[in-house]
Structure formats: structure tokens, C-alpha cells
């Protein structure tokens, strides 16, 4: 009996661990995946540049962006859950389809460029770790992302995306391995002391990276998809009694996801400030370059963690970029859309995923400079974000679309504040491009 109990002990522990892990995973939803996808390889490059060039001086941007991005993502999630359809479909109800089509076209171009840049960064990071040809790795990563979206059932696929978010803890590991000047870091988190031209350009890049249109479309569509795949779920307009529970879940999921996103960005800026900036390395043009620069400064282990994080978050972000484009295009044309369908059941939807991903491969194989491509992607994202956010806030306030669940005043205020910040960032970018 004692032997059986002793044997049962480890089994019981394993069972409890698996149960706890399942509970943790099932409690997370579109918000945590959206937040993690925000820290894609192109975002890592932006945060690395901010830390390398300005040290701890721009850490305050992460505290400012958190409430703004949280409000915008909450609005987009509410639209999807209340109506049972994605953001593009709801924009089409409120505005002329030609205008919505133009915005979706800009989103599609920006996403494709971003996919190409992310695939290139993942390949470069893999090459740094194990060697080999970067073009081969670009193709392999693209095929892997497409296969996962085409042939893995929706529920299992979303579980894969959730677990991939853990790769971002690599950057927390880097912070633990380097020497942070915490007194300077705390000051940098609360006091903006450098607002010169170069700093403003980087601040604009940080805002553009953090509040990106593809995240609006992804989270809204994922909330709508949760309704589609659950036999008992209905849009909240049809089942208002479920609203308190669902809004509570969405709020917790989104606030956690955005906090996770900003904490990882903060960790990247801290790590590069403590290492690269202190060593006089102030120009970083890619995430892979940031990882390589860390090798002699922070050691082989920190370099490996940074590089592995690039690969993991790229595997998360590329499907989100391609998927958000597919949801948006399919909703505009009225195609059957959703990751719960088999490829033959939603051919148009999946064709956008395949085309967007493989056009990313073409960008890598072309003579187009991936850094310049990423710059123009950021410009397009910033320009398209403003009218999309304006339209989204209008949709969230319309009773004919949202029914009794028009957005609350607090979220309306923060949502419009985020829109104003992005508009200012876009104006600054355009002015600097014109004069520079």
C-alpha cells in the first residue's frame, strides 16, 4: 500500500501540474496572443534601437502606451464579441466600402512588408545560432507558419500560439543576466528628459510599433471566432445576460496581454541600454544585429536567449499578420472566413494567408532592403492606424451596430486619446520625412 501511495504521489503531482497548466492556458485568449504578437522581430529591433541609442531615456514610453493600447484593443475586442463579426465587417456597416477597402489595402501592403521583415529577422537569428543559409530558413519558417494555419484545428492552433508567447520570457532572462543601473532606469521610466529630433523619431517608431492596425483586426476577429466555434456562444447583442461575464474575461485577458507586451518591450530596452548603450553601440538596424551585438558584451548565453526569442516571437507574429489580413479581406468581400474551417471550405480566406506569407518570401529574396521596407511598413501602419482608429471609435459608439453595448465613456476617452497620440505621431513622421 505504501509503495502504491508513493508511486501515486508523483502521478498526482503530474496530474495537478497538467490540470493547472490547462487551466492557465484555457484562461488566456485573444488578448494574450495579440499582446505577444505586438513584440514581433520588427518591434524587437525598434525597442533595441531605443535602448541602444538613448539608454534608459525612453523607458517612459512603455508606461504611456499601456493604457492607450489597452483601450484600443478592448474596443476592438468588444466590437467582435458584441456583434459576432470582425472589425472589417463592422467598418463596412458604418462607412462606404470604397473607403474601407482602401484602408484594408493599406493594411494588406503593410502586413506583407512586415511579414517579409519578420521572416528575414527569424532567418538571420537562426543563422547566428546554428549557421546555414538565411534564404533557406526564410522559406522553411514561412512554410511552417502556413502549414500550421491550414492544417491544424483552430483550438489546437490557438493553444500553440498561446504557448509560443512563453518564448518572450527569453528577454526577461537577458535582463537577469546583465547589470542594470536601476536608479537611472527608474528615472527613465517616469521622466522624459530627451525630446530632441532623433529621440522624437524613435518615440514615433515606438508608438507605431506598439499600436498597430493589424492587432485591432486580429483581436476583433478572434473574439468573433470564439463565438463561431462554440456551440453555445452567441453575439452579446443576442445574449445580453452573458455580457458581464464575457466583458470581465475580455478585460482581464486584454489587460494582461498588453501588460505582457509592454513588460517584454521594457525588458528589451533595459537589456540593450545596460549593454549596448554602455559600450557605445548606438545604431541597431535589425533584431538579429541586436542579438549579435550582445554576444561580446553580455555573453554567449544572453546572446542565445535574445536570438531564440526572435525566432519564437516571429513564429507567433507571422501567422497573426497573415491571419489579420485574411480576416479583413474576407470580411470585406463576404467570403467564408475563420481558422475553424478546412482549407477547401474557405478557399478565399486561406488563399490570402498563403499569398501574404509567400509574398513575404519574395521580399526577402528581392533586392529590396528589408530595413527600408520595414521603415515604409511602419509609415503605412502609422498613417492607416489613424483613420482606422477614428472609424473604430465611431463604430463602438453607434447603437445600430453595438445595440445596448455602446462603449463606456472611460474607454471612449482613452480610445480617442490613443487616436490623438497616433495622429500626432503620424504628423511628426511626415514632417520629418519632408524636411529630412
N, C-alpha and C positions, 0 to 999 in steps of 0.2 A: 504493500500500500504506500509506504513512504517513498519507494522508488518511483511508483507511478505518479505520486504527487510532485516529486522532484522533477520528473520528466514533463509533467503538465505545466510546471511553473514557467519555463522558457516559452512553451507554446502559448500559454496565457498572455505572457508579455508581448509576444509577437502579434497575437490576435488583437490585443489592446492597441498596439502601435499601428497596425494596419487600419483598425477602426478609427483611431484618432487622425491618421493621415487622410482617410477617406472623408471624414467629417470636415477636416481643414480644406481639402480640395473642393468638395461639393459646396462649401460655403462661399467660395470665391466664384466670381462670374466675369462678365464682360469688362467690368471696371478695372480689375487687377491686370487682365491681359492688355487692355488699352494703355494703362499706365506704363507697363513694362515695355510695350512696343514703342512708346514715346522715346525710350532710350536706345534707339537703333544705332548702328555704326556711324551714320552721319551725325546723329546727336552726340555720340561719344566724341567725335572729332571736334565739334563745336565746344563742348564743355572742356575738353583737353586744351584747346587753344585759349579759352578764357582763363584757365588756371595757369598755363604756362606763361602767357603774356602779362597777366595782371596779378598773379599770385592769389592772395586771399581777397583781393579788392572787389570782386564781383559776386561773392557768395550771397550777398543780399538779394540778388535777382531770384534765387530759388524760393526765398520766403515770400517775395512779392507775387511770383507766378502761381504759387499753390492755390490761394483762394480763387484766383481768376480762372485757372484751367479747371478747377473742381466745379465751379459754377457752370461753365460752358459744357463740360462733359455730363453733368447732372441734367441739364436742359435737354441735351441730345438723347440721353438715356430715357428720360421721361417721355419725350415725343414718341420713341419707338415702343415703349411699354404701354402707353395710354392708347395709342392708335392701332398698334399691332402691325404697323408698316414702318419702313425705314425713312431716313431723313429726306432722301431724294424724292420719294413718292409724296411726302408731305409738302415739300417745297413746290412740287408740281401742282398741288391743290391751291396754293396761295399766289403763285406768280406765273407769268407767261412761260410756256415751255421753252421758247427760244432762249430766254434769259437763263433759265435753269440749265438748259443744255449747254450754254456757253460756260457756265460755272463748272459743270461736270467735265466738260472738255479740258478746261484748265487743270482741274484736279487730276484727270487721267494722265496728262502730259507730265505734271509734277511727280505723280506717283511712279511712272515708268522710269524717269530720270533717277528718282530716289532708289528704286529697286536696283538699277544698274550700279549706282554708287555703293549701295549696301553689299551687293554680291561681290563687288571688287574688293571692298574692305574685308569681308569674310575670307576671301581667297588669299589676300595679302597676309592676313593674320595666320592662316593655316600654313602658308609658305614659310613664315617666320618660325613657326613651331616645329614643323616636320620636313620642310623643304618641298621641292617639287614645282610643277608649273602652275602659275596662278590662273591662266585661262582654263585649264582642266578643272580646277577647283570651282571656278565660277559656274561652269556647266553642271558639275556634279551637285552643287548646292541648289541651283535652280531646278534641276530635275527632282531632287529630294522634296523641295517645297511643293512643287506641282503634284507629285505623286501623293503626298500626304493629303492635300486638299481634295484630290479627285477620288481617291480610293479608300480613305479611312473614314468610317462612320462619324457623323457630326459629334456625338457625345464623346467618343474616344479621342477625336481630333482636338476638341476643346480641352480635354484633360492633358493632352500632350503640350498644348500651348501654356496651360497653367504651370506645369512642371518646368517648362523651359524658363519661366520667369526666375527660377532659382539660380540660373547662370549669372544673373546680375549681382548676386552676392559676392562674386569674384572681386568686385570693386570695393566692397566693404573689407574684404581680405587684404587688398592692397593698402588701404588706409591703416590697417592694423600693423602692417609691416614697415611703414615709413614714419619718420619723425615729424609730427605735426606741431607747429607753433600755435598752440590753442589760444593764446592771448590775442595774437594777430587774427586768427581765424574768427573768433567771436566778434571782434570789431568789424571785420569784413562782412559778417552776416547782418549787422544792424546799421552800418553807416556807409553810404556810398560816397567815397572821397575822391573818385576819379570819374569825371564825366566829360573828358576830352573827346576829340573826334574819333580816335581809334577805339576808345572804350565804348562810345555810343554805338559804333558799328557792330562791336561784339555783343553789346546788350541787345541790339535789334536781332542779331543772329540767334541769341539765346531765346528770346521771345518767340521768334519764328519757328525755332526747333521745338519748343515746349508746347505751343498752342498751334496744332497743325490740323488742317481741314480733314485729312483722311481719318483722323481719330474720331471726329464728330460722326462721320458716316459709318464707321466700323461699329462704334458702341451702340448707336441707334439701331442699326440693322441686327446686331447680336441680341439686343433686347427683344426686337420683333421676332427673331428666330427662336428665342426661348419660348415665345407664345406658340409658334408654329409647330415645334417638335413635341410639346407637352400636350397630351390628350385632354387634360383638364383645364389648361390655361386658356384664358380669353383676354382680349384687349381690355384694359381697365375701364374704358368707356362703356363696355358691356357688363362688367362685373365690378362695380364701384366698391363693393364691400371688401374686395381683396386689396384695395388701394393702400390702406395704412401699412399692411404687411409688406407689400411689394415696394413701396416708397422707402420704407425703413431698410429693406435689403439693398436697394439700389444706392441709397445714401451711404451705407456702411461700406459697400463694395467699391463705390467710386472714390470716396474719401481715402480709403485705404490704398487703392490703386494709384491715385495721384500723389499721395504721400510717399509711396514706394518709389514712384518715378522721380520725384524731386530729391529724395534722400540718396538715390543712386547717382543722380547728376551732381549732387553736393559732394558725394564721396569721390567722384572723378575729378572734380575741380580741386578738392583738398589734396588728393594724391599728386596731381600734376603741379600744383602750387608748391607743395613741400619738396618735390624732387626736381622737376624740370626747371621751374622758375628760379629756384635757389641755385641751380647750376648754370644759369644764363641761357637756357634753351627756351626761346620765347616764340618761335614760329613752328606751329604744328598744322599740317595741311590734311592729315588723314588720321583715322583711328589707329591704323597699323603703324604709322610713323610715331604716334604717341607711345604705343607698346614697345617699339624698337628703341626709342629714346630712353625708356625706363630701364632697359636691361643693364647698362653700365652704372646707372645712378642708384637704382633701388634693388638691384639683384635679380638673378635668374628666376626665382620663384615669383616675385612680384610681376616681372615681365610676362611669365607664362599665364598667371591669373588674368592679367589685363587682356592678353591675346585670346584666351579661351572665352572670356566674357564677350568679346566682339563676335566670335563665332556663334555663341549661344543666343545672344540678343538678335543677331541677324536672322537666324533660323526662326525666331519669333516674329520679327518685324516684316520680313519679305512677304509671308502669307497674309499679314494684316494689310499691307499696302496693296497687294494684288486683290485681296478679297474685298476691301473697301471700294476699290474701283469697280469691281464686278457688281457689287450690290447697287452702287449708284447708277451705273449704266443700265442694268437690268430693270431697275425700278422706273427709270425714265421711259424705256421702251415697252414696259409692261410685260417683260419676259418672266417666265417662271424662274425664281431665284431662291437660293438657300443651300447651305452646305449639307443639309439633311437629304437632299436629292442625289440620286445616282447621276453620273455624267450624261447618260443618254436621256435622262428625264429633264435636265436643264442645260441643254447644249449651249445656248447663247451665254448664259451666266458663266459656265466653266470655260468657254472659249475666251472670255475676257481675262480670266485668271491666267490661262496658258499664254495668251498673246502678250499680256503685260509683263509676265515673268521672262519670257524669251526675248522680248524687245530689250529688257534689261541686259541680257547676254550680249545682244548686238551692240549696245552702248559700250560695254566693256571691250569688245573686240574691235570697235571702231577707233578712229583717230581722235575722237572727242576726249578732251581732257576731263577725267572724272571729277576733279576738283572744281573746274569751271562749270561742269554740268550740275554739280551739287549746289554751287552758288546760284545758278539760274533756277534750280528747283526750289531753293529757299525763297528767292524773289517771287516766283509764281505762287508758292504756298502763302506767302505773306499778303500778296495782292488779292488772291482769291479768298483768303480767310475772312477779310473784312465784309464783303457783300454776303458771303455765306452766313457769317455770324449775325449780320443785320437781319437777313431773311429768317434765320432760325429763331431769333428772339421774337420776331413778328408772329411766326407760326405758333410759338409757345404761348402767345397772348391771345390767340383767336379762339373764341368759344366754338365756332363752327367746325374747328379741327380738333381741339382738345376737349370739347364738351365742358363738363363741370371742373375739369382738372387743368384749367389755365394756370400758368406758372405763378408761384408765390412772389410777393413783392421783393423779398430778400434776394432770391435768385435772379429776378429781373434786374435788380440794381447791379449785382455783381456781374451778370452776363453782359449788360451794356457797358460796365466799366472795362471788362476784358476786351470788348469790341473797340472801345475808345483807345485803349492801350495799343491794340494791334493796328488801328488806323494810324496812330502817331508813329508807330514803328515803320509802317509802310511808307509814310510821307518822308521820314528821315532817310530811309533807304533810297528812295527815288531822288531826293535832293542830293544825297552824297554821290549817287551814280552820275547825276547831271553835272556836278561841279568837279568830280574827281576823275 
